[in-house]
């Protein structure tokens, strides 16, 4: 998801949610959220909570490779 500040500068938000337990695992906001950062964050969450059976994303194809990178 993205939005803009009063000065029209765009920022992005990353929300990682456990749909089954309805837990918010992580919320991140920034001017740029890169794939390397997302991979590191997902690795941290997997180390703490275990590997999920599936990941659902609403970002379109932008993170498709990232999604399958760690699950395969």
Backbone as a printed PyTorch tensor [residue, N CA C, xyz], in Angstrom:
tensor([[[  0.8470,  -1.1600,   0.0000],
         [  0.0000,   0.0000,   0.0000],
         [  0.8950,   1.2260,   0.0000]],

        [[  0.4570,   2.2920,  -0.6180],
         [  1.2320,   3.5260,  -0.6000],
         [  0.2960,   4.7060,  -0.4270]],

        [[  0.8800,   5.8110,   0.0140],
         [  0.1340,   7.0410,   0.2290],
         [  1.1060,   8.1890,   0.0160]],

        [[  0.6650,   9.4040,   0.2550],
         [  1.5410,  10.5670,   0.0920],
         [  1.4280,  11.4680,   1.3130]],

        [[  2.5370,  12.1200,   1.6350],
         [  2.5610,  13.0840,   2.7290],
         [  2.0460,  14.4270,   2.2220]],

        [[  1.9650,  15.3970,   3.1110],
         [  1.4850,  16.7240,   2.7290],
         [  2.3500,  17.3630,   1.6460]],

        [[  3.6510,  17.0420,   1.6390],
         [  4.5400,  17.5950,   0.6110],
         [  4.5160,  16.7690,  -0.6810]],

        [[  3.5610,  15.8530,  -0.7850],
         [  3.3310,  14.9870,  -1.9480],
         [  4.4000,  13.9070,  -2.1520]],

        [[  5.3070,  13.7620,  -1.1990],
         [  6.2990,  12.6890,  -1.2840],
         [  5.6230,  11.3650,  -0.9310]],

        [[  5.7910,  10.3720,  -1.7970],
         [  5.1310,   9.0880,  -1.6220],
         [  5.8740,   8.2280,  -0.6110]],

        [[  5.1290,   7.4170,   0.1310],
         [  5.7260,   6.4430,   1.0260],
         [  4.9400,   5.1400,   0.9120]],

        [[  5.5960,   4.0620,   1.2960],
         [  4.9930,   2.7320,   1.2070],
         [  4.7840,   2.1600,   2.5930]],

        [[  3.8290,   1.2510,   2.6900],
         [  3.6250,   0.5180,   3.9310],
         [  3.6770,  -0.9750,   3.6270]],

        [[  4.2410,  -1.7180,   4.5510],
         [  4.3100,  -3.1720,   4.4510],
         [  3.6510,  -3.7280,   5.7060]],

        [[  2.6140,  -4.5080,   5.5130],
         [  1.9120,  -5.1280,   6.6410],
         [  1.9930,  -6.6330,   6.4840]],

        [[  2.4960,  -7.3180,   7.4980],
         [  2.5730,  -8.7740,   7.4950],
         [  1.5940,  -9.2640,   8.5510]],

        [[  0.5980, -10.0080,   8.0860],
         [ -0.5110, -10.4050,   8.9470],
         [ -0.6920, -11.9140,   8.8640]],

        [[ -0.9280, -12.5440,  10.0120],
         [ -1.2970, -13.9530,  10.0650],
         [ -2.8190, -14.0090,   9.9340]],

        [[ -3.3130, -14.3780,   8.7360],
         [ -4.7570, -14.4040,   8.4880],
         [ -5.4840, -15.4130,   9.3780]],

        [[ -4.8380, -16.5300,   9.6630],
         [ -5.4860, -17.5790,  10.4490],
         [ -5.7100, -17.1210,  11.8920]],

        [[ -4.6640, -16.5850,  12.5190],
         [ -4.7600, -16.1360,  13.9130],
         [ -5.1870, -14.6820,  14.0390]],

        [[ -5.2400, -13.9940,  12.9030],
         [ -5.5840, -12.5720,  12.8610],
         [ -4.6230, -11.7280,  13.7070]],

        [[ -3.3480, -12.0850,  13.6260],
         [ -2.2850, -11.3470,  14.3100],
         [ -1.5860, -10.4330,  13.3170]],

        [[ -1.2590,  -9.2540,  13.7620],
         [ -0.4070,  -8.3710,  12.9700],
         [  1.0300,  -8.6600,  13.3840]],

        [[  1.8070,  -9.2470,  12.4720],
         [  3.1790,  -9.6410,  12.7940],
         [  4.1570,  -8.4850,  12.6420]],

        [[  3.9010,  -7.6010,  11.6790],
         [  4.8270,  -6.4960,  11.4280],
         [  4.1390,  -5.4280,  10.6020]],

        [[  4.4080,  -4.1780,  10.9220],
         [  3.9640,  -3.0490,  10.1160],
         [  5.1690,  -2.1520,   9.9120]],

        [[  5.4740,  -1.8600,   8.6670],
         [  6.6440,  -1.0500,   8.3150],
         [  6.2090,   0.0610,   7.3740]],

        [[  6.7100,   1.2590,   7.5990],
         [  6.4670,   2.3770,   6.6980],
         [  7.8040,   2.9800,   6.3030]],

        [[  7.9250,   3.3930,   5.0630],
         [  9.1630,   3.9990,   4.6190],
         [  9.0400,   4.5670,   3.2160]],

        [[ 10.0190,   5.3740,   2.8690],
         [ 10.0420,   5.9470,   1.5300],
         [ 10.3690,   4.8890,   0.4890]],

        [[ 11.1100,   3.8620,   0.9140],
         [ 11.4600,   2.7650,   0.0210],
         [ 11.6050,   1.5000,   0.8610]],

        [[ 10.9000,   0.4530,   0.4830],
         [ 11.0200,  -0.8350,   1.1640],
         [ 11.4970,  -1.8240,   0.1220]],

        [[ 12.7740,  -2.1420,   0.1700],
         [ 13.3850,  -2.9900,  -0.8430],
         [ 13.1840,  -4.4710,  -0.5970]],

        [[ 13.3960,  -5.2540,  -1.6460],
         [ 13.2110,  -6.7010,  -1.5730],
         [ 14.1620,  -7.3390,  -0.5670]],

        [[ 15.3980,  -6.8820,  -0.4920],
         [ 16.3690,  -7.4410,   0.4590],
         [ 15.8730,  -7.2540,   1.8890]],

        [[ 15.3220,  -6.0850,   2.1730],
         [ 14.7880,  -5.8240,   3.5140],
         [ 13.6130,  -6.7560,   3.8060]],

        [[ 12.7250,  -6.9470,   2.8290],
         [ 11.5660,  -7.8140,   3.0180],
         [ 12.0180,  -9.2560,   3.2490]],

        [[ 13.0170,  -9.7200,   2.5070],
         [ 13.5460, -11.0730,   2.7000],
         [ 14.0990, -11.2300,   4.1070]],

        [[ 14.9040, -10.2700,   4.5600],
         [ 15.4660, -10.3320,   5.9140],
         [ 14.3650, -10.3440,   6.9670]],

        [[ 13.3470,  -9.5330,   6.7690],
         [ 12.2400,  -9.4680,   7.7090],
         [ 11.4760, -10.7910,   7.7440]],

        [[ 11.1960, -11.3720,   6.5680],
         [ 10.5030, -12.6600,   6.5260],
         [ 11.3370, -13.7620,   7.1770]],

        [[ 12.6490, -13.7490,   6.9760],
         [ 13.5220, -14.7290,   7.6290],
         [ 13.4540, -14.5990,   9.1410]],

        [[ 13.4340, -13.3730,   9.6340],
         [ 13.3320, -13.1280,  11.0760],
         [ 12.0060, -13.6730,  11.6180]],

        [[ 10.9210, -13.4230,  10.9130],
         [  9.6120, -13.9040,  11.3570],
         [  9.5450, -15.4290,  11.3120]],

        [[ 10.1110, -16.0470,  10.2650],
         [ 10.1370, -17.5080,  10.1680],
         [ 10.9510, -18.0960,  11.3150]],

        [[ 12.0660, -17.4750,  11.6750],
         [ 12.8760, -17.9640,  12.7950],
         [ 12.1110, -17.8970,  14.1130]],

        [[ 11.2720, -16.8880,  14.2670],
         [ 10.5170, -16.7260,  15.5170],
         [  9.2500, -17.5790,  15.5480]],

        [[  8.5400, -17.7150,  14.4040],
         [  7.2090, -18.3280,  14.4030],
         [  7.1030, -19.6000,  13.5800]],

        [[  8.1340, -19.9320,  12.8080],
         [  8.0750, -21.1060,  11.9450],
         [  7.6560, -20.7310,  10.5290]],

        [[  7.9110, -21.6550,   9.6010],
         [  7.6260, -21.4110,   8.1750],
         [  6.1320, -21.5860,   7.8960]],

        [[  5.5250, -20.6300,   7.2030],
         [  4.1060, -20.7710,   6.8590],
         [  3.9120, -21.7630,   5.7170]],

        [[  2.7020, -22.2960,   5.6100],
         [  2.3880, -23.2020,   4.5050],
         [  2.1740, -22.4330,   3.2170]],

        [[  1.7440, -21.1930,   3.3040],
         [  1.4790, -20.3760,   2.1110],
         [  1.6080, -18.9080,   2.4700]],

        [[  1.8950, -18.1090,   1.4570],
         [  1.9320, -16.6540,   1.6080],
         [  0.9950, -16.0630,   0.5660]],

        [[  0.1260, -15.1690,   1.0060],
         [ -0.7840, -14.4770,   0.0930],
         [ -0.3790, -13.0150,   0.0450]],

        [[ -0.2510, -12.4660,  -1.1530],
         [  0.1660, -11.0770,  -1.3080],
         [ -0.8340, -10.3300,  -2.1540]],

        [[ -1.0010,  -9.0600,  -1.8580],
         [ -1.9160,  -8.2440,  -2.6530],
         [ -1.1700,  -7.1800,  -3.4430]],

        [[  0.1160,  -7.4040,  -3.6900],
         [  0.9490,  -6.4240,  -4.3840],
         [  1.0880,  -6.7480,  -5.8620]],

        [[  0.3300,  -7.6940,  -6.3580],
         [  0.4640,  -8.0570,  -7.7590],
         [  1.6920,  -8.9160,  -7.9800]],

        [[  2.3440,  -8.7420,  -9.0980],
         [  3.4860,  -9.5990,  -9.4340],
         [  4.8190,  -9.0510,  -8.9200]],

        [[  4.8090,  -7.9220,  -8.2430],
         [  6.0680,  -7.3130,  -7.7970],
         [  6.8650,  -8.2380,  -6.8840]],

        [[  6.1970,  -8.9550,  -5.9780],
         [  6.8970,  -9.8160,  -5.0340],
         [  6.7030, -11.2940,  -5.3250]],

        [[  6.3060, -11.6680,  -6.5290],
         [  6.0620, -13.0770,  -6.8460],
         [  7.3180, -13.9040,  -6.6800]],

        [[  8.4450, -13.4470,  -7.2060],
         [  9.6930, -14.1900,  -7.0620],
         [ 10.1040, -14.2610,  -5.5960]],

        [[  9.9150, -13.1840,  -4.8670],
         [ 10.2480, -13.1570,  -3.4580],
         [  9.4240, -14.1940,  -2.7010]],

        [[  8.1530, -14.2970,  -3.0280],
         [  7.2490, -15.2290,  -2.3550],
         [  7.7550, -16.6590,  -2.4800]],

        [[  8.1370, -17.0740,  -3.6810],
         [  8.5620, -18.4410,  -3.8930],
         [ 10.0210, -18.6590,  -3.5170]],

        [[ 10.7830, -17.5870,  -3.3400],
         [ 12.2110, -17.6900,  -3.0170],
         [ 12.4480, -18.4910,  -1.7420]],

        [[ 11.6790, -18.2060,  -0.7020],
         [ 11.9080, -18.8600,   0.5740],
         [ 11.0150, -20.0570,   0.8250]],

        [[  9.8890, -20.1600,   0.1520],
         [  8.9860, -21.2750,   0.4180],
         [  9.3800, -22.5430,  -0.3030]],

        [[ 10.1510, -22.4340,  -1.3680],
         [ 10.5290, -23.6200,  -2.1440],
         [ 11.7660, -24.2400,  -1.5570]]])
